[in-house]
Amino acid sequence: MLKSILLEISLDSVESAIAAERGGAQRAELCDNLPVGGLTPGMKTIELVRKNITIGLHVMIRPRAGDFCYSDSEFEMMKKEIAAVKKLGAEGVVFGIVKKDLTTDKDRTRMLVDLAKPMKATFHRAFDVIAGPVQALEDIISSGCDRLLTSGQQQTAEEGIPLIAKLITQSENRIVIMPGCGINPQNAQTILDKTGATEIHIGTAATSHAGSRHVVDEQKVKTLMQIISGHR
């Protein structure tokens, strides 16, 4: 029996969002500055993307590059950005906060989750630097997050298959575990087969060069959709 797999595309422009939707992706993760892992996009960009696509829109909330230990002023900025994103009609936000000892910042995570409601909350790959992934997953679940984006604490999701599969089993459907990082047409089916994931996050594998930029390629998205739609 075929299992329905949701494809999320990481992107940074209206043009890319439209191409992702035309290619069949079900959700866009909108960021700025993708080369550093994604930062909070501009509010006008969010507004225009929302007006031009009907698929799900999740917005990155990350005030700067680097680590995920945020100052009080940075945390206040994240709260203001979430409030603004909610008014613009996004379905979700994506963030991650870690303490200096590399454990989950449960209290701040819960505050952002509550502020975001009724939007969904994804804890992003900040998880992949946290010590003790088994406890970290429980902390993220107890904080109210709806989804965890992870490479299984490895450089790529393919390398992280063992931990991703373990986390999906541990989660017992209390949270969605979404593999991401380094996923492409050659390894997507293997990752899905070996982990049991029902959602998958793809970045540069869905893009083509447009000058110095990476822009989502509608045909590449269609190819990815064909692969995951045939997943059993």
C-alpha positions as CSV (number, residue, x, y, z in Angstrom):
1,M,0.0,0.0,0.0
2,L,1.3,3.4,-0.9
3,K,2.2,5.8,2.0
4,S,1.5,9.5,1.4
5,I,4.8,11.4,1.8
6,L,4.8,15.2,2.3
7,L,7.5,17.2,0.5
8,E,8.8,20.4,2.0
9,I,11.1,22.6,0.0
10,S,13.5,25.1,1.6
11,L,13.5,28.4,-0.4
12,D,14.2,32.1,-0.3
13,S,12.0,33.9,-2.9
14,V,8.6,34.3,-4.4
15,E,9.9,32.8,-7.6
16,S,11.1,29.7,-5.9
17,A,7.9,29.3,-3.9
18,I,5.8,29.4,-7.1
19,A,8.0,26.8,-8.7
20,A,7.8,24.6,-5.7
21,E,4.0,24.7,-5.8
22,R,3.9,24.0,-9.5
23,G,6.2,21.1,-9.1
24,G,3.9,19.5,-6.6
25,A,5.5,20.2,-3.2
26,Q,3.0,20.5,-0.4
27,R,4.9,23.0,1.8
28,A,7.5,25.8,1.5
29,E,9.9,26.7,4.2
30,L,10.7,30.3,3.6
31,C,14.1,31.6,4.7
32,D,16.6,34.3,4.0
33,N,20.4,33.6,3.6
34,L,20.1,29.9,2.9
35,P,23.9,29.4,2.6
36,V,24.1,29.9,6.4
37,G,21.3,27.5,7.1
38,G,18.5,30.1,6.8
39,L,17.6,33.3,8.7
40,T,14.3,35.1,9.2
41,P,13.1,36.4,5.8
42,G,11.8,40.0,5.3
43,M,8.2,40.6,6.1
44,K,7.4,41.9,2.6
45,T,8.8,38.7,1.2
46,I,6.6,36.6,3.5
47,E,3.6,38.7,2.5
48,L,4.3,38.3,-1.3
49,V,5.0,34.5,-1.0
50,R,1.7,34.1,0.9
51,K,-0.2,35.9,-1.8
52,N,1.3,33.9,-4.6
53,I,1.0,30.3,-3.3
54,T,-1.7,28.2,-1.8
55,I,0.4,25.4,-0.4
56,G,1.6,25.4,3.3
57,L,4.0,28.1,4.3
58,H,6.3,27.8,7.2
59,V,8.7,30.6,8.0
60,M,12.2,30.4,9.5
61,I,12.6,32.4,12.8
62,R,16.3,32.8,13.3
63,P,17.8,36.2,14.1
64,R,21.4,35.5,13.1
65,A,23.8,32.8,11.9
66,G,26.0,30.9,14.2
67,D,25.0,29.0,17.3
68,F,21.5,28.7,18.7
69,C,22.1,30.2,22.2
70,Y,20.2,33.5,22.0
71,S,20.5,36.6,24.1
72,D,17.5,38.2,25.8
73,S,17.3,40.8,23.0
74,E,17.5,38.2,20.3
75,F,14.8,36.2,22.0
76,E,12.6,39.3,22.1
77,M,13.2,39.8,18.4
78,M,12.1,36.2,17.7
79,K,8.9,36.7,19.6
80,K,8.1,39.9,17.6
81,E,8.9,38.1,14.4
82,I,6.5,35.2,15.2
83,A,3.7,37.7,16.0
84,A,4.3,39.4,12.7
85,V,4.4,36.2,10.7
86,K,1.1,35.1,12.3
87,K,-0.6,38.2,11.0
88,L,0.7,37.5,7.5
89,G,-1.1,34.2,7.3
90,A,1.7,31.6,7.5
91,E,0.7,28.1,8.7
92,G,3.9,27.6,10.7
93,V,7.2,28.8,12.1
94,V,10.5,27.1,12.3
95,F,13.0,27.7,15.1
96,G,15.3,26.1,17.6
97,I,16.8,27.3,20.9
98,V,19.7,25.6,22.8
99,K,21.3,26.3,26.1
100,K,25.0,26.9,26.5
101,D,25.4,23.3,27.9
102,L,23.9,22.0,24.6
103,T,20.6,20.9,26.1
104,T,17.2,22.0,24.8
105,D,15.9,25.4,26.1
106,K,12.5,24.0,27.0
107,D,11.1,27.1,28.7
108,R,11.9,29.5,25.8
109,T,10.8,26.9,23.3
110,R,7.4,26.5,25.1
111,M,7.0,30.3,25.1
112,L,7.5,30.5,21.3
113,V,5.2,27.5,20.7
114,D,2.4,29.2,22.7
115,L,3.0,32.5,21.0
116,A,2.8,30.9,17.5
117,K,-0.5,29.2,18.0
118,P,-2.6,28.3,16.0
119,M,0.4,28.1,13.7
120,K,2.4,24.9,13.8
121,A,5.9,24.9,15.3
122,T,8.9,23.0,13.9
123,F,12.1,22.6,16.0
124,H,14.8,22.8,13.4
125,R,18.3,21.3,13.1
126,A,19.5,23.1,16.2
127,F,18.5,19.6,17.5
128,D,21.5,18.2,15.7
129,V,24.0,20.0,18.1
130,I,22.1,19.0,21.3
131,A,23.7,16.4,23.6
132,G,21.5,13.4,24.4
133,P,19.1,13.2,21.5
134,V,16.7,10.7,23.2
135,Q,16.1,13.2,26.1
136,A,16.1,16.1,23.7
137,L,13.2,14.6,21.7
138,E,11.2,14.3,24.9
139,D,12.0,17.9,25.8
140,I,10.9,19.1,22.4
141,I,7.7,17.1,22.6
142,S,6.9,18.4,26.1
143,S,7.5,21.9,24.8
144,G,4.6,21.5,22.4
145,C,6.4,21.4,19.1
146,D,4.6,19.7,16.2
147,R,7.6,18.7,14.2
148,L,11.3,18.1,14.4
149,L,13.6,18.7,11.4
150,T,16.8,16.6,11.8
151,S,19.7,15.0,10.0
152,G,20.0,12.5,12.8
153,Q,22.9,14.5,14.3
154,Q,25.1,13.7,11.3
155,Q,26.4,15.8,8.3
156,T,23.6,14.4,6.1
157,A,20.2,12.7,6.7
158,E,21.5,9.6,4.9
159,E,24.3,9.2,7.4
160,G,21.8,9.9,10.2
161,I,19.4,7.2,9.2
162,P,19.9,5.0,12.3
163,L,19.1,7.8,14.7
164,I,16.2,9.2,12.6
165,A,14.6,5.8,12.6
166,K,15.1,5.5,16.3
167,L,13.6,8.9,16.9
168,I,10.5,8.0,14.8
169,T,10.0,4.9,16.8
170,Q,10.5,6.8,20.1
171,S,8.1,9.5,19.1
172,E,5.1,7.1,18.9
173,N,3.3,9.7,16.7
174,R,3.5,12.4,19.3
175,I,5.5,14.6,16.9
176,V,6.4,14.5,13.2
177,I,10.1,13.6,12.6
178,M,11.2,15.1,9.3
179,P,14.6,14.1,7.8
180,G,16.5,16.9,6.1
181,C,20.0,17.8,4.8
182,G,21.7,16.3,1.8
183,I,18.5,14.6,0.5
184,N,18.4,14.1,-3.2
185,P,16.8,12.0,-5.9
186,Q,19.4,9.3,-5.5
187,N,18.9,8.8,-1.7
188,A,15.4,10.0,-0.9
189,Q,13.7,6.6,-1.3
190,T,16.4,4.9,0.8
191,I,16.0,7.4,3.6
192,L,12.2,7.0,3.5
193,D,12.4,3.2,3.4
194,K,14.9,2.9,6.3
195,T,13.4,5.5,8.6
196,G,9.6,5.3,8.1
197,A,9.4,9.0,7.8
198,T,6.2,10.5,6.4
199,E,7.6,14.0,5.6
200,I,10.9,15.0,3.9
201,H,12.7,18.3,3.7
202,I,14.8,19.1,0.6
203,G,17.0,22.1,-0.2
204,T,19.5,22.4,-3.0
205,A,18.5,19.2,-4.7
206,A,15.3,21.0,-5.8
207,T,17.2,24.0,-7.2
208,S,19.2,25.1,-10.3
209,H,21.7,27.9,-10.6
210,A,20.4,31.2,-11.7
211,G,23.5,33.3,-11.9
212,S,25.0,33.3,-8.4
213,R,21.6,32.2,-6.9
214,H,20.0,28.8,-6.3
215,V,16.3,29.0,-7.5
216,V,13.8,26.2,-7.1
217,D,13.5,24.2,-10.4
218,E,9.9,23.1,-11.1
219,Q,11.0,20.1,-13.0
220,K,13.4,18.9,-10.3
221,V,10.5,19.2,-7.8
222,K,8.3,17.1,-10.1
223,T,11.1,14.4,-10.3
224,L,11.3,14.3,-6.5
225,M,7.6,14.1,-6.2
226,Q,7.6,11.1,-8.6
227,I,10.2,9.4,-6.5
228,I,8.5,9.8,-3.2
229,S,5.0,9.2,-4.6
230,G,6.2,5.8,-5.7
231,H,7.6,5.1,-2.2
232,R,6.1,2.0,-0.6
